Amino acid sequence: MSGSFSVFTRELKLAWSGGGGAALPVGFFAAASSITPFAVGNGVENLKIAGPGVMWIALALASLLPMERLFQADLEDGTLDAYAGSGIGMEGIALAKTLAHWIATGIPLAIIAPVLWIMLQGPPEASLFVIVFSLIGSAAFFFFGSIGAALAAGMRRGGLLIALVTLPLYVPTMIFGAAGLYAAASGGEWAAPLMLTGAAALFGVATSSFAAAMALRTAID
Amino acid sequence: MVGAGASSLVLEVENLAASRGLRILFEGLTFRLSGGEVLELRGPNGSGKSTLLRILAGLTRAHEGTVAFKTAGEDEPGRHYLGHLDAVKPSESAAEQAEFWARYFGRDPAEAVKAMKRVGLSGREQVPGRGLSAGQKRRLALVRLLVEPRPVWLLDEPTAALDIEGRALVTQLVAEHRAGGGMVIAAIHGDGFAGSRTLDISTLSIGAVA
C-alpha cells in the first residue's frame, strides 16, 4: 500500500516538474477551443450549434496527448522493472500513475473549461456544471486512455496505436458528455447525461488498471 | 540485517529453460542455492544471464521449468532486482529519489540519508538525476538495496560503470549481505566476489567456491 501511495505522490510532483507534460494538454484544450470561432464562424447561432461538441472533442483529444509518455518513460529508464521486481502489483502502479496524472492535468483542464465555454457562447450560469462535467469526462478519458498507454508503452511512436485502441473506448463518454453539454447550453435536462457520463468514468476507473497492468507485465517480459 | 527466517533461505531451480523470441537461450538448468551463498553468473554477452535474473525476479516468464524461493515461514522471501537500467529519474534530485524509495518500501526517509552516505553520494543530494554520472546513477540504484533489507539480491552487472572505490563498495555490500544470511545472484564480468560459486550460463556448469 505504501508503495502505490508513494508512487502516486511522486507522479503528482513529476507531472508538473521539468519533464512533466501536464501543460501541453491544457494548452491544447485552450487553443483548440479558442480557434473554433474562426473555423465555424463567430455568429452566436453557429457557436451554439458547434461549441459544446467541439469543446468535448477538444477535451478528449487533450486527454490523449499525455498518454504516450504515461508508462513509456518508466519502462525506458528501468523504473517499471524496479517496481515489478520488488513484488508490488502492477495494478496499483497503473492506478496510482493514472490517478496522479489525471489530478495534475484534469483539474487545470476543468478550471479553464468555463472560460472556453463562455467564449463559445455557452450560458455563464452553466459554468459550474461545465467544471463538473469536464472533471468527470477527463477522468474517463484518462483512465480509458491508460489502457492504450500501457499497450503502446514498449513501442516507439506508439501514439497512433494509443489513438486506435482508445478512441472506441471513448465513445460512450463522448456521446453522454456532449449530450450533457448541449442540454446545459439550451437549459434542457442534464441530470441523466451527467449520471451516464459518471457511470462511464467509474467503469473506466474500476477496470482500466487491470487491463493496463496486464499490458505492462507483457511489456517488461 | 536480513531478518528472521533468512538462515533457512533456499532457492531451487529445476529444469529451467529460457527463450528470447524463437531462440532458446538455455535449457535444463537445475541448481540449488542457500542463504549466505553468492552465485556469480558468467558467460558471453547474449548467453542469457540477464534473462535468468529477470526470470528469478519474476519479470520474465520461463520457457519451462520452475523457480522456487523458500524460507521457514509461509511467505516468499523478499527480493531486490537491480537491472542494468538504474531507474533514475532525470528531473528528480538524488535525495528525492532516495527518499522516494524509502517511502516506497514503507521505511523512514531517514534511512535514505544513511543509504546515500553509504553509497558515497553525500554532497550530491541536490543534483538532479540528469546531472549524475553513469557511476553515480548506479550508486543511487544501490540505495534501493540499503533502504529495505531483503534476503534475495538479484544484481545485473552491479559494478558496471563504477570506479575502483565503487567496486569495492559493492564487494563489501555483498559480503555483508551474505554474512547476514542473505543470498546474492549476480551477473558479472571480470573480478568476482570472494568465496562465491559460479554458474557459466553458456555451458550450464556450476563451479565450486572460488
Interface residues (C-beta under 8 A of the other chain):
Chain A: S2 G3 S6 V7 T9 R10 K13 L14 S17 G18 G19 G20 E76 D77 G78 T79 D81 A82 A84 G85 S86 G87 I220 D221
Chain B: R54 A57 G58 L59 T60 R61 G78 R79 H80 Y81 L82 G83 H84 L85 D86 A87 V88 K89 P90 S91 E92 F100 R103 Y104 F105 G106 P128 R144 E148 L154
